Amino acid sequence: MKKNIFFWTLLFLFALTGGAVFSQNVTSAEPVAAKPKVILLIAEQNIEGPQKAWWASEIDLSTTEAAIATKLIEEGYDVIDTSVAEKVIKQKPAFRVVDISQGESAQLGNSSGADYVILGKAIASSGGNVPQSNMKSCYGNITAKLIRAKDGKVIAYLDAAGNSAHPDLISGGREALSRAAESLALKIIDALNKQK
C-alpha cells in the first residue's frame, strides 16, 4: 500500500511540474569567451555632401557606423566608444584624416584596445525620379575591410548596398545608407564569428 501511495505521489509531482521536479540544473564549467572589441572607422558621404569621418573632425558617428554598431552590440560585441579613440587621436594628429590608411587604422585600433577594426567608405547617391510621384531614388553603397588590430592583417573584404525612395535627397540617402549598413553588419558578424 505504501508503495502505491509513493508511486502515485511521484506521478502526481511529475505531472504537476512537467517533469521539472526530476531535472537537474546543470551549469557549464567552461567560461563563456568574451566577444572581441571592435572599432568602426567608416567615412561617410551623403548625397551632395562632403565626405566625413568622426576621427577626422568633430562630428559624431555617421548613420552607417551607428547602424552597424547597433547590430554588433545586439550580438554581444563590444564596440569601442569614440571617446576612447579620441584620446589616442589627440596624441597622434596623423590620424586626423578622412582617408586613413590600413596600417594607421590598425595602429589606432590597437592603441584603443580594439581586437578588430572595420575600415570603410559609405557613399549615398541619387537616381532618377520614381514614376508618378515626387520621390527620388537613393542608393547607398559601403565597402569595408575587417582588419585584425594586433598585426594589421585583413580578415575579410566586405560590401553592401541599400536603396530608398524619398522626396528629400538627404533623408533618402541616409535611409539607403542605413539599409546598406544593416546588411553589412550581418556580414561583419559572420566574418567575426569565423575567427573563433
Residue pairs with C-beta under 8 A, 6 or more apart in sequence:
13 21
14 21
14 22
33 196
34 78
35 75
35 76
35 77
35 78
35 192
36 77
36 78
36 115
36 116
36 192
36 195
37 77
37 78
37 79
37 80
37 113
37 114
37 115
37 116
38 72
38 77
38 78
38 79
38 80
38 114
38 115
38 116
38 117
38 118
38 192
39 79
39 80
39 85
39 108
39 109
39 112
39 114
39 116
39 117
39 118
39 149
40 61
40 65
40 68
40 69
40 79
40 118
41 53
41 55
41 100
41 105
41 108
41 109
41 117
41 118
41 119
41 120
42 53
42 62
42 64
42 65
42 68
42 118
42 119
42 120
42 121
42 122
42 142
42 144
43 51
43 52
43 53
43 56
43 62
43 98
43 99
43 120
43 121
43 122
44 51
44 52
44 53
44 62
44 63
44 64
44 65
44 121
44 122
44 123
44 177
45 51
45 52
45 121
45 122
45 123
45 124
46 63
46 124
46 170
46 173
46 174
46 177
47 124
47 125
47 126
47 138
47 169
47 170
47 172
47 173
48 169
48 170
49 170
51 98
51 121
52 59
52 62
52 98
53 59
53 62
53 98
53 100
54 60
54 61
54 62
54 65
54 82
55 82
55 85
55 86
55 89
55 95
55 96
55 100
55 108
56 95
56 96
56 97
56 98
56 100
57 96
60 82
61 69
61 82
62 122
62 177
63 122
63 174
63 177
63 178
63 181
64 122
64 140
64 142
64 177
64 178
64 180
64 181
64 184
65 181
66 181
67 177
67 178
67 181
67 182
67 185
68 118
68 181
68 182
68 184
68 185
68 188
69 79
70 185
71 182
71 185
71 186
71 188
71 189
72 79
72 185
72 188
72 189
73 79
75 189
77 189
77 192
80 109
80 112
80 113
80 114
84 112
84 113
85 108
85 112
88 95
88 108
88 111
88 112
89 95
89 96
89 108
92 107
94 104
95 104
95 108
100 108
100 119
102 119
102 145
102 147
102 152
102 154
103 152
105 117
105 119
105 147
106 117
106 147
106 148
106 149
106 151
106 152
108 117
109 115
109 116
109 117
109 147
109 149
110 149
110 150
114 149
115 148
115 149
115 150
116 146
116 147
116 148
116 149
116 155
116 192
116 195
117 146
117 147
117 149
118 144
118 145
118 146
118 147
118 188
119 144
119 145
119 147
120 142
120 143
120 144
120 145
120 158
121 142
121 143
121 144
122 140
122 141
122 142
122 177
122 180
122 181
123 140
123 141
123 142
124 138
124 139
124 140
124 141
124 172
124 173
124 174
124 176
124 177
125 138
125 139
125 141
125 173
126 136
126 137
126 138
126 139
126 169
126 172
126 173
127 136
127 137
127 138
127 139
128 136
128 137
129 135
129 136
129 137
130 136
130 137
130 165
133 165
134 167
135 165
135 166
135 167
135 172
136 165
136 166
136 167
136 169
136 172
137 163
137 164
137 165
137 172
138 163
138 164
138 165
138 166
138 169
138 172
138 173
138 175
138 176
139 161
139 162
139 163
139 164
139 176
140 161
140 162
140 163
140 164
140 173
140 175
140 176
140 177
140 178
140 179
140 180
140 181
141 159
141 160
141 161
141 180
142 159
142 160
142 161
142 177
142 180
142 181
142 184
143 157
143 158
143 159
144 157
144 158
144 159
144 184
144 188
145 154
145 156
145 157
145 158
146 154
146 155
146 156
146 158
146 188
146 191
146 192
147 153
147 154
147 155
148 155
148 195
155 191
155 195
156 187
156 188
156 191
158 184
158 187
158 188
158 191
159 184
160 180
160 181
160 183
160 184
160 187
161 180
161 183
162 175
162 176
162 177
162 178
162 179
162 180
162 181
162 182
162 183
163 176
163 179
164 172
164 173
164 175
164 176
164 179
165 172
166 172
166 175
